[in-house]
Amino acid sequence: MPSFFIFIAMRTKLAFICCFCLLLMVSASAQLVYDFDPTCQKAYNEITSLRLASGKHLLQQARAENPDNLIPDFLESYAHFFELFFNEDPETYQSLKSDFTSILNKLEKGPSSSPFHQYSQAVVLLHKAIVEIKFGEKFSAAWNFKKAFSLIKGNEKKFPDFLPNKIVYGPMQAAVGTIPPNYKWLAGIFGLSGSIKDGMKQMRTVLGSSDPYAKIFFNEIAFYYCYLCFYFENNPDEVFRFIQSKKLDVVNNHLFTYLAANLSINNKKTEAARTIILDRNNSPGYLQTPVWDLELGYAYLHSLNLDKAIEHFSRFVKDFKGKFYVKEAWQKLGFAYYLKGNQKAAESCRTNVLRKGNAYSDADKRAYNESKTGEWPNPDLLKARLLYDGGYFTEALKLLSGKSQANYQRASDQLEFVYRVGRVYDDLNREDEALKFYNITIQQGKNRREYFASRAAWQAGLIMEKRGNLKEAIAYYQACLAMDDHDFKDSIDQRAKAGISRCKGQ
């Protein structure tokens, strides 16, 4: 009898081992895939329209339909990225930070024979790098950017006909191509190389393609192209023509809303920006972000609608959890109170400029540097500056007409006066008069801390470039790069470097 039980036990053990091996075989045969199926396409479109809740719901549906599909994990990175990029909430970052690593670990297990294998990892690393910059983790961000660049570059060689490569590789090449000379050593260490010309060629290849992925990834393509064209090619007219000709939905796609409004503000189209923001679809389901109040604050301040500017800047600094553009927002809020004659509130705002946010962006750096002087701008110069930024050139010129540098006591005000007159003339297409004031600004301000001389040199370079005087344009751009230790140096240098590259056809 004992032998019978031993026999049964052995048979049971054998059956268990067989079943276990069979399960392993079944598990091994369940092949992980990268399938951008219709449900994933819908999820991508929702997420890149900033309808994050709907997009995440579709990702759950996609996982239920195909548990072995890695694309839902890839798209989850987009949802995390947009939430952290726009809102910068430290608590949300701490809860989502490890998710980027988890997503990368999952994607690494996918089939290397798929063009999505390296591509998806590169995109997630890029998302991670940009978010890390927002939270002050610069070294980690640089390292992840380098890894993303290497992956996408390798994938382009391995799968040259895979169109999505160009969607990411193009902007990265363009960005690397504008690294200012004083940071070239860092690019060399990381092995980065690229050019604006090559990057934009990649993007235009994508835009002119009939490849199905060009349609699937259109939201992302349009976003990258507009910013590259605006900042690197200095061609805002092409950007707004593109927005209109492609009929970008600035009402129901909040990523396009932000794109059009933000670039309108930076192109001095205040009325257009305000209309775009106020007319956006406000139904539930979109990412809720204080960024809209920041943009509206700019729009109202630039038209000197001080009460509305105070309303929106106050709401932004109250609700925003991040640190980027906080100093500038407090400064602009202080300007509004200052121009209304409420000096006590203005001084309180200045204290917050010094205490809150960070100085990583050029705008925040400038706000901090201006505020720590303890001086307030000349009211007329400040109004002219704000009106000019809003595109109200005639009104700005009226404030400056009949005046000269002799009307101002401070050297900084004297320099700003000639710079501001030059900028107004430039935008009124009175280029010869603009060049006259730009050259005065360069000569008087090239050794000063204010950014006026550097920006004047860049603007003069643009005029010469437009006229086809490329040698003179390059000379102005190089003069811009030669000026050190001034506000906005990184961003102005990047634009000057882009100008030199354009003039040399690089």
HELIX and SHEET records of a PDB file:
HELIX    1   1 PRO A    2  SER A   29  1                                  28    
HELIX    2   2 PRO A   38  ILE A   47  1                                  10    
HELIX    3   3 LEU A   52  GLU A   65  1                                  14    
HELIX    4   4 ILE A   71  ASN A   87  1                                  17    
HELIX    5   5 PRO A   90  GLU A  108  1                                  19    
HELIX    6   6 PHE A  116  LYS A  134  1                                  19    
HELIX    7   7 LYS A  138  LYS A  158  1                                  21    
HELIX    8   8 PRO A  164  GLY A  177  1                                  14    
HELIX    9   9 PRO A  181  TYR A  183  5                                   3    
HELIX   10  10 LYS A  184  PHE A  190  1                                   7    
HELIX   11  11 ILE A  196  LEU A  207  1                                  12    
HELIX   12  12 PRO A  212  ILE A  216  1                                   5    
HELIX   13  13 PHE A  218  TYR A  231  1                                  14    
HELIX   14  14 PRO A  236  SER A  245  1                                  10    
HELIX   15  15 HIS A  254  ASN A  266  1                                  13    
HELIX   16  16 THR A  270  LEU A  278  1                                   9    
HELIX   17  17 VAL A  291  HIS A  302  1                                  12    
HELIX   18  18 LEU A  306  ASP A  319  1                                  14    
HELIX   19  19 VAL A  326  LYS A  340  1                                  15    
HELIX   20  20 GLN A  343  ARG A  355  1                                  13    
HELIX   21  21 ASP A  362  LYS A  372  1                                  11    
HELIX   22  22 PRO A  379  GLY A  390  1                                  12    
HELIX   23  23 PHE A  393  LEU A  400  1                                   8    
HELIX   24  24 GLN A  405  ASN A  407  5                                   3    
HELIX   25  25 ALA A  411  ASP A  427  1                                  17    
HELIX   26  26 GLU A  431  GLY A  445  1                                  15    
HELIX   27  27 PHE A  452  ARG A  467  1                                  16    
HELIX   28  28 LEU A  470  ALA A  482  1                                  13    
HELIX   29  29 LYS A  489  CYS A  503  1                                  15    
END                                                                             
